[in-house]
Amino acid sequence: MKVVGVMRLRLRLLLLIISSLWRKRINILDESVLNFRVLPNDVDVTKITNDRYMAIMDLGRMDIAFRVGLMKPMIKKKWVPLATFNTIRFRYHLKLFQKYKLHTRIVYWDKKTFYFEQRFERHGRIIATGYVSSTALGPEGPICPEEIIAEIGQSVIRPPKPDIILKLQAIDNIIHKSQKEMK
């Protein structure tokens, strides 16, 4: 079953790549909205699994990357995205075959990281909200978000840092410190 699940995620990624070729380009601060349906490989017994939410969130972030014009530079410069921290808060669950939307947007960036807010919604009701910090890695190491934005030719002003990002950074720092202490 795991192989089938991975293949369906890859199929969703392939469909996302293909659809991004004719979908409208967006600004880096625009919201991406993707429509999904809970598939049999997404559920454990009756509801979508927690790890599947994270995998589907990857697709939302990739949709932004593709639609702002980052696909070619990522391939050419050998940049790869890396989610460095993520958290999600569940309010309701999604059941087999239910339709839902994933809303993704960049809410902030600093010298090395983009911060994303991602919401799962069904009929206008928030099912779950996640936050992800993500950096791009190149052959020489992390790529500054300002360089990425310049690469796509967009001139944008960084949004003010939301309070939630301060709190997430604090949690990330605590985890990072504890990892160093475990060595």
C-alpha positions in Angstrom: 0.0 0.0 0.0 2.9 2.4 0.7 4.2 2.1 -2.9 0.7 2.9 -4.2 0.5 5.9 -1.9 3.8 7.2 -3.0 2.9 6.7 -6.7 -0.4 8.6 -6.3 1.5 11.5 -4.6 3.9 11.5 -7.6 0.9 11.5 -9.9 -0.5 14.5 -8.1 2.9 16.2 -8.4 3.1 15.4 -12.1 -0.4 16.8 -12.6 0.6 19.9 -10.7 3.6 20.4 -12.9 1.6 20.0 -16.1 -1.3 22.2 -14.9 1.2 24.9 -13.9 2.1 25.3 -17.6 -1.3 26.8 -18.4 -2.5 28.2 -15.1 -2.2 31.9 -14.5 1.2 33.2 -13.2 1.0 34.6 -9.8 3.0 37.1 -7.7 5.1 35.6 -4.9 2.8 37.1 -2.3 -0.4 35.8 -4.0 -2.4 32.9 -2.5 -2.4 29.5 -4.2 -5.6 27.5 -4.0 -5.5 23.8 -5.0 -8.6 21.5 -5.2 -8.3 18.0 -4.0 -10.3 14.9 -3.1 -9.5 12.5 -0.3 -8.4 9.3 -2.1 -8.3 5.8 -0.6 -4.5 5.9 -0.2 -4.9 9.1 1.9 -6.8 7.5 4.7 -6.0 5.1 7.5 -9.3 3.6 8.4 -11.8 6.5 8.1 -9.9 9.8 7.9 -7.0 11.4 6.1 -3.7 10.5 7.9 -1.6 13.2 9.6 1.4 12.5 7.4 -0.7 12.9 4.2 -1.5 16.5 5.2 2.2 17.3 5.3 2.8 15.7 1.9 -0.1 17.6 0.3 1.2 20.8 1.9 4.4 20.2 -0.2 2.2 20.4 -3.3 0.8 23.8 -2.3 4.3 25.2 -1.8 5.4 23.7 -5.1 2.4 25.3 -6.9 3.6 28.7 -5.8 7.2 28.0 -6.9 6.0 26.8 -10.3 3.5 29.6 -10.9 5.9 32.4 -9.9 8.3 31.1 -12.5 10.8 29.2 -10.3 10.8 25.9 -12.1 13.4 26.7 -14.7 15.8 28.5 -12.3 15.5 25.6 -9.8 16.5 23.1 -12.4 19.2 25.2 -14.0 20.8 26.3 -10.7 20.2 22.9 -9.0 18.1 24.5 -6.2 16.1 22.1 -4.0 13.4 23.2 -1.5 13.8 22.0 2.1 11.1 22.3 4.7 13.1 23.1 7.9 10.2 23.3 10.3 6.5 22.6 10.1 3.6 22.4 12.4 -0.1 21.8 11.9 -3.2 22.3 14.0 -6.2 20.1 13.2 -9.8 21.3 13.9 -11.8 18.7 11.9 -11.0 15.6 9.9 -11.5 14.9 6.2 -13.1 11.6 5.2 -12.8 9.4 2.2 -13.8 11.0 -1.1 -14.5 14.4 0.4 -13.5 17.4 -1.7 -11.4 20.1 0.0 -9.1 23.1 -0.9 -5.6 23.8 0.1 -4.8 27.6 0.5 -1.1 28.4 0.5 0.6 31.7 0.9 4.0 33.2 1.9 3.5 35.3 5.0 7.1 36.4 5.6 10.8 35.7 4.8 14.1 36.5 6.5 17.7 36.2 5.3 17.5 32.4 4.7 13.9 31.2 5.0 10.4 31.6 3.6 7.5 31.2 6.0 4.2 29.7 4.6 0.7 29.6 6.0 -1.3 26.7 4.6 -5.0 26.1 5.3 -7.1 23.1 4.4 -10.8 24.1 3.9 -14.0 22.4 3.1 -17.1 24.4 2.3 -15.4 27.5 3.7 -14.7 25.8 7.0 -11.1 25.6 8.2 -10.2 21.9 8.7 -6.5 22.4 9.6 -3.9 25.2 9.5 -0.2 24.6 9.1 2.9 26.7 9.1 6.1 25.7 7.3 9.5 27.4 7.2 11.3 26.5 4.0 14.7 27.3 2.5 16.2 26.6 -0.9 19.5 24.7 -1.0 21.9 25.1 -3.9 25.2 23.4 -4.6 26.9 26.0 -2.3 24.3 25.9 0.5 21.2 27.9 1.4 19.9 30.5 -1.1 18.8 33.8 0.3 15.0 34.5 -0.4 16.0 37.9 -1.8 18.1 36.2 -4.5 15.2 33.9 -5.3 12.8 36.8 -5.7 15.3 38.6 -7.9 15.6 35.5 -10.0 11.9 35.5 -10.9 12.0 39.3 -11.6 9.5 40.4 -9.0 9.9 43.5 -7.0 8.0 43.0 -3.7 8.3 44.4 -0.2 8.7 41.9 2.6 5.5 41.8 4.7 5.7 42.6 8.4 6.5 39.7 10.6 3.3 38.1 12.0 3.3 37.2 15.7 2.8 33.6 14.9 6.2 33.5 13.0 7.9 34.9 16.1 6.4 32.1 18.2 7.3 29.4 15.6 10.9 30.7 15.4 11.1 30.4 19.2 9.9 26.8 19.1 12.3 26.1 16.2 15.2 27.5 18.2 14.3 25.4 21.2 14.3 22.2 19.1 17.5 23.2 17.4 19.2 23.8 20.8 18.0 20.5 22.1 19.4 18.7 19.0 22.8 20.2 19.6 22.7 19.1 23.3 22.0 15.5 22.2 25.2 15.2 20.2 
